[in-house]
Amino acid sequence: MENRVLERIPHVKEAETVTKLTKGFSYDEKYIIDETYLLRMFAKENSPSRKREFETLHQLSTYSDYVPKAIAFDTLKDSGKSYMILSYVPGTDAENVLGNLTEEEQYSAGVKAGEELKKIHTLHAPSDYPSWYTIKKRKMDKYLREFQQVDVDEGLKSMLENYIKEREFLMENRPSTFQHDDFHPSNILIENKRLSGVIDFQRMDWGDPVHDLQKLGFFSKQVSIPFTRGILDGYHEGEEISEFFWKLFTFYSAVHIVSALVWGKKRSQEQYKLLFDRSLEVICDHDEFKCIVPKWYKEKG
């Protein structure tokens, strides 16, 4: 059945090699075609949102050479499947390869990743898109309500809720640009010790670009501090990072703790435990949110 469906796709019919990919959390069926294209198949009912993703990728590839190029999009009749074909980006995800690089090489790869993220953040949201403050506050308030049902220390709950409520005004009048929304080492590729691409755009959104950096303290710093510092330095083009940026960065880190713990509790006990431990690390790195610059950045040599 699978082969019959695949053979209906022109790029597959003409291919010499088709290799299935199984890594990652995505529900897509993924195949590498002739080491040149990436085929992603998904349920037909998801076509509208995935078509928007495809069209946005087409726009983004004009801003950065490290974004997959959008090649084709179609629906296979009578199969319940739609698909997109992107250019295949070679490389190994940074989470698995950074440990084999020197600290200087890790930092350099991070700088380049930060520079490319800054480039794709220059794509502005559609003109009729609601304000970032309106959208994010609605989501944030929902997570804060659900967070009350999560079994964690009441002092921790109170600290996070107060910190967020007292600083939510920081989101007012923030720009709305493209957001990758899952920017961390698993979605950043390295080849020959250099950045080769940024992948997995299914969670793309529009909003404050600083929000795209909120996961660095959760999923990047643990893999490589030099790489994570490099991302921030590259993003700021080597300029000194402003106090206002750090206020936003730390605010969004606190917000992410709340949403991550709520999500983790629904997902599985294993996921919840991982995210709880990472949350405690973030809190420690910010000295219980008394410090806006995390220790792992401030203590750089």
C-alpha positions as CSV (number, residue, x, y, z in Angstrom):
1,M,0.0,0.0,0.0
2,E,2.7,2.4,1.0
3,N,4.8,1.8,-2.2
4,R,1.7,2.2,-4.4
5,V,0.9,5.6,-2.9
6,L,4.6,6.7,-3.2
7,E,4.8,5.7,-6.8
8,R,2.0,8.1,-7.7
9,I,4.4,11.0,-6.8
10,P,6.4,12.2,-9.9
11,H,9.6,12.8,-8.0
12,V,9.4,9.2,-6.6
13,K,8.6,7.5,-9.8
14,E,11.7,8.9,-11.4
15,A,14.0,8.3,-8.3
16,E,16.8,5.9,-8.1
17,T,16.8,5.8,-4.2
18,V,14.1,6.5,-1.7
19,T,15.0,6.2,2.0
20,K,12.5,6.4,4.8
21,L,13.2,8.7,7.8
22,T,11.9,7.8,11.3
23,K,13.6,10.2,13.6
24,G,11.7,13.1,15.3
25,F,8.4,13.8,16.9
26,S,6.6,14.7,13.7
27,Y,3.7,12.6,12.5
28,D,4.7,13.1,8.9
29,E,5.9,10.2,6.8
30,K,9.3,11.4,5.6
31,Y,11.5,10.1,2.7
32,I,14.8,11.2,1.2
33,I,14.7,11.1,-2.6
34,D,18.0,10.7,-4.4
35,E,19.8,12.6,-1.6
36,T,18.3,15.7,-3.3
37,Y,14.7,16.1,-2.1
38,L,12.8,15.5,1.1
39,L,9.2,14.2,0.8
40,R,6.8,14.9,3.7
41,M,3.4,13.1,3.6
42,F,0.5,14.0,5.9
43,A,-3.2,13.7,6.3
44,K,-5.2,15.5,3.6
45,E,-7.3,17.4,6.2
46,N,-4.1,19.2,7.3
47,S,-3.5,20.5,3.8
48,P,-4.6,24.1,4.4
49,S,-2.2,24.7,7.3
50,R,0.6,22.7,5.6
51,K,0.1,24.7,2.3
52,R,0.6,27.9,4.4
53,E,3.8,26.3,5.8
54,F,5.0,25.4,2.2
55,E,4.3,28.9,0.9
56,T,6.0,30.5,3.9
57,L,9.1,28.3,3.3
58,H,9.1,29.5,-0.3
59,Q,9.3,33.1,1.1
60,L,11.9,32.3,3.7
61,S,14.3,30.7,1.2
62,T,14.8,34.2,-0.3
63,Y,16.0,35.4,3.1
64,S,18.3,32.5,4.0
65,D,20.2,29.9,2.1
66,Y,19.9,27.6,5.1
67,V,16.2,27.1,4.9
68,P,14.8,24.1,2.7
69,K,13.5,25.2,-0.6
70,A,9.8,24.6,-1.4
71,I,9.6,22.4,-4.6
72,A,6.1,20.9,-4.9
73,F,2.8,20.5,-3.1
74,D,-0.1,18.3,-4.0
75,T,-2.9,15.9,-2.8
76,L,-3.1,12.3,-3.8
77,K,-6.7,11.5,-4.7
78,D,-8.4,8.6,-3.0
79,S,-5.5,8.1,-0.6
80,G,-6.3,10.6,2.2
81,K,-2.8,11.9,1.8
82,S,-1.2,15.2,0.8
83,Y,2.5,15.9,0.4
84,M,5.1,18.5,0.0
85,I,8.6,18.2,-1.5
86,L,11.4,20.3,-0.2
87,S,15.1,20.4,-1.0
88,Y,17.0,17.9,1.1
89,V,19.3,19.5,3.6
90,P,22.3,17.2,4.4
91,G,23.8,17.1,7.9
92,T,23.4,15.7,11.4
93,D,21.3,17.4,14.0
94,A,23.4,19.6,16.3
95,E,22.2,17.7,19.4
96,N,24.1,14.6,18.2
97,V,27.2,16.2,16.7
98,L,28.2,19.2,18.8
99,G,30.0,17.0,21.3
100,N,32.5,16.0,18.6
101,L,33.5,19.6,17.9
102,T,35.9,21.9,19.7
103,E,34.4,24.7,21.8
104,E,35.5,27.2,19.1
105,E,33.8,25.2,16.4
106,Q,30.6,24.9,18.5
107,Y,30.6,28.6,19.1
108,S,31.1,29.4,15.4
109,A,28.3,27.1,14.4
110,G,26.0,28.8,16.9
111,V,27.0,32.3,15.7
112,K,26.0,31.2,12.1
113,A,22.7,29.7,13.4
114,G,21.9,33.0,15.2
115,E,22.7,35.1,12.1
116,E,20.4,33.0,10.0
117,L,17.6,33.1,12.5
118,K,17.8,36.9,12.5
119,K,17.5,36.9,8.7
120,I,14.3,34.8,8.7
121,H,12.9,37.0,11.4
122,T,12.8,39.9,8.9
123,L,9.8,38.3,7.3
124,H,6.8,40.2,8.7
125,A,3.5,38.7,9.7
126,P,0.5,39.3,7.3
127,S,-0.9,42.8,7.7
128,D,-4.2,41.6,9.1
129,Y,-2.7,39.3,11.7
130,P,-3.8,40.1,15.3
131,S,-1.3,41.8,17.7
132,W,1.2,39.6,19.5
133,Y,0.1,40.8,22.9
134,T,-3.5,39.8,22.2
135,I,-2.6,36.3,21.0
136,K,0.1,35.5,23.5
137,K,-1.8,36.8,26.5
138,R,-4.8,34.7,25.7
139,K,-2.6,31.6,25.4
140,M,-0.6,32.5,28.5
141,D,-3.7,33.0,30.7
142,K,-5.0,29.6,29.6
143,Y,-1.8,27.9,30.6
144,L,-1.7,29.8,33.9
145,R,-5.2,28.5,34.7
146,E,-4.2,24.9,33.8
147,F,-0.9,25.3,35.7
148,Q,-2.9,25.6,38.9
149,Q,-3.9,21.9,38.5
150,V,-0.3,20.7,38.2
151,D,1.1,19.2,41.3
152,V,4.1,21.4,42.0
153,D,5.3,23.4,45.0
154,E,2.9,26.2,45.7
155,G,5.8,28.6,46.3
156,L,7.1,27.8,42.8
157,K,3.6,28.3,41.3
158,S,3.3,31.7,43.1
159,M,6.8,32.8,42.0
160,L,6.1,32.0,38.3
161,E,2.6,33.5,38.2
162,N,3.7,36.7,39.9
163,Y,6.8,37.1,37.8
164,I,4.7,36.6,34.6
165,K,1.8,38.8,35.6
166,E,4.0,41.7,36.7
167,R,5.9,41.7,33.4
168,E,3.3,40.8,30.8
169,F,3.3,44.5,29.7
170,L,6.7,43.8,28.0
171,M,4.7,42.1,25.2
172,E,2.9,45.3,24.3
173,N,3.7,46.8,21.0
174,R,6.2,44.1,20.1
175,P,6.7,43.4,16.4
176,S,5.1,40.4,14.7
177,T,7.5,38.5,12.5
178,F,8.0,34.9,11.4
179,Q,8.6,32.5,14.3
180,H,10.2,29.0,13.7
181,D,8.7,28.2,17.2
182,D,10.9,25.1,17.7
183,F,14.5,26.5,17.4
184,H,16.9,24.3,19.2
185,P,19.8,21.9,18.4
186,S,17.5,19.0,17.2
187,N,16.3,21.2,14.4
188,I,19.6,22.7,13.5
189,L,21.9,20.7,11.1
190,I,25.7,20.6,11.1
191,E,27.9,19.2,8.3
192,N,31.7,19.3,8.1
193,K,31.7,21.2,11.5
194,R,29.6,24.0,10.1
195,L,25.9,25.0,10.0
196,S,24.2,23.3,7.1
197,G,20.5,24.1,7.7
198,V,17.5,24.8,9.9
199,I,14.7,22.3,9.5
200,D,11.2,21.3,10.8
201,F,9.0,24.3,10.3
202,Q,5.6,22.7,11.1
203,R,5.2,24.7,14.3
204,M,5.8,28.0,12.5
205,D,3.9,31.0,13.8
206,W,3.9,34.8,13.8
207,G,4.9,37.0,16.8
208,D,7.7,38.6,18.8
209,P,11.0,37.3,17.3
210,V,12.6,37.2,20.8
211,H,10.1,34.5,21.7
212,D,11.9,32.2,19.2
213,L,14.8,32.1,21.6
214,Q,12.9,31.0,24.7
215,K,13.9,27.3,24.4
216,L,17.7,27.9,24.5
217,G,17.8,27.5,28.2
218,F,15.8,24.3,28.1
219,F,17.1,22.4,25.1
220,S,20.3,24.0,23.8
221,K,22.4,25.0,26.8
222,Q,22.4,21.4,28.0
223,V,23.9,20.3,24.7
224,S,26.5,23.0,24.3
225,I,27.0,26.3,26.2
226,P,29.4,27.7,23.6
227,F,26.9,26.9,20.8
228,T,24.1,28.5,22.7
229,R,26.1,31.6,23.5
230,G,27.0,31.7,19.8
231,I,23.4,31.8,18.8
232,L,22.7,34.8,21.0
233,D,25.9,36.6,19.8
234,G,25.2,35.8,16.2
235,Y,21.6,37.0,16.5
236,H,22.9,40.3,17.9
237,E,25.6,40.5,15.2
238,G,28.3,40.8,17.8
239,E,26.8,43.9,19.4
240,E,26.3,44.1,23.2
241,I,22.9,42.5,24.1
242,S,20.5,45.1,25.5
243,E,18.9,45.0,29.0
244,F,15.5,45.1,27.3
245,F,16.3,41.9,25.3
246,W,17.3,40.1,28.4
247,K,14.1,41.2,30.2
248,L,12.1,39.7,27.3
249,F,14.2,36.6,27.1
250,T,13.8,35.8,30.8
251,F,10.1,36.7,30.8
252,Y,9.5,34.2,27.9
253,S,11.6,31.6,29.7
254,A,9.3,31.9,32.7
255,V,6.2,31.6,30.4
256,H,7.7,28.6,28.8
257,I,8.2,26.8,32.1
258,V,4.4,27.1,32.7
259,S,3.4,25.9,29.2
260,A,6.0,23.1,29.2
261,L,4.9,21.7,32.5
262,V,1.2,21.8,31.5
263,W,2.0,20.1,28.2
264,G,4.4,17.5,29.8
265,K,1.8,16.5,32.3
266,K,-0.7,15.7,29.5
267,R,1.9,13.9,27.4
268,S,3.5,11.4,29.8
269,Q,5.2,11.2,33.2
270,E,8.5,10.8,31.5
271,Q,8.1,14.0,29.5
272,Y,6.9,15.8,32.6
273,K,9.9,14.7,34.6
274,L,12.3,15.9,31.9
275,L,10.6,19.2,31.5
276,F,10.4,19.7,35.3
277,D,14.1,19.1,35.7
278,R,14.9,21.5,32.8
279,S,12.6,24.1,34.4
280,L,14.5,23.9,37.7
281,E,17.7,24.4,35.7
282,V,16.3,27.6,34.1
283,I,15.1,28.9,37.5
284,C,18.6,28.2,38.9
285,D,20.3,29.8,35.9
286,H,18.3,33.0,36.5
287,D,18.8,32.8,40.3
288,E,15.0,32.3,40.9
289,F,14.4,35.1,38.3
290,K,16.3,37.7,40.3
291,C,18.8,37.8,37.4
292,I,17.8,38.5,33.8
293,V,21.1,37.3,32.2
294,P,21.5,33.5,32.7
295,K,24.6,32.2,34.4
296,W,25.7,30.2,31.4
297,Y,25.9,33.4,29.3
298,K,27.2,35.7,32.0
299,E,30.0,33.4,33.0
300,K,31.5,33.1,29.5
301,G,35.3,33.4,29.2
